């Protein structure tokens, strides 16, 4: 069984949505996607999120690789 060690950051602004907030490391059995991490964190179905993978915007269907860094953030809004 091949696994990916993924570093994850969940924004504290996602209050009540995620099982854990802040930084954590997950071990995901491959093949796995960004969406699979979303489900493990308890964020699936929470609505709009900004997701980064290695510093770039990510899609749910992207396949993970060992050493990936993912960030989950609420949508940005405000201003006039």
Secondary structure in CASP SS format (residue, H / E / C, confidence):
PFRMAT SS
TARGET T0000
AUTHOR 0000-0000-0000
METHOD secondary structure of the structure
MODEL  1
X C 1.00
X C 1.00
X E 1.00
X E 1.00
X E 1.00
X E 1.00
X E 1.00
X E 1.00
X E 1.00
X E 1.00
X C 1.00
X C 1.00
X C 1.00
X C 1.00
X C 1.00
X C 1.00
X C 1.00
X C 1.00
X C 1.00
X C 1.00
X C 1.00
X E 1.00
X E 1.00
X E 1.00
X E 1.00
X E 1.00
X E 1.00
X E 1.00
X E 1.00
X C 1.00
X C 1.00
X C 1.00
X E 1.00
X H 1.00
X H 1.00
X H 1.00
X H 1.00
X H 1.00
X H 1.00
X H 1.00
X C 1.00
X C 1.00
X C 1.00
X C 1.00
X C 1.00
X C 1.00
X C 1.00
X C 1.00
X E 1.00
X E 1.00
X E 1.00
X E 1.00
X E 1.00
X C 1.00
X C 1.00
X E 1.00
X E 1.00
X C 1.00
X C 1.00
X C 1.00
X C 1.00
X C 1.00
X E 1.00
X C 1.00
X C 1.00
X C 1.00
X C 1.00
X C 1.00
X E 1.00
X E 1.00
X E 1.00
X E 1.00
X E 1.00
X E 1.00
X C 1.00
X C 1.00
X C 1.00
X C 1.00
X C 1.00
X C 1.00
END
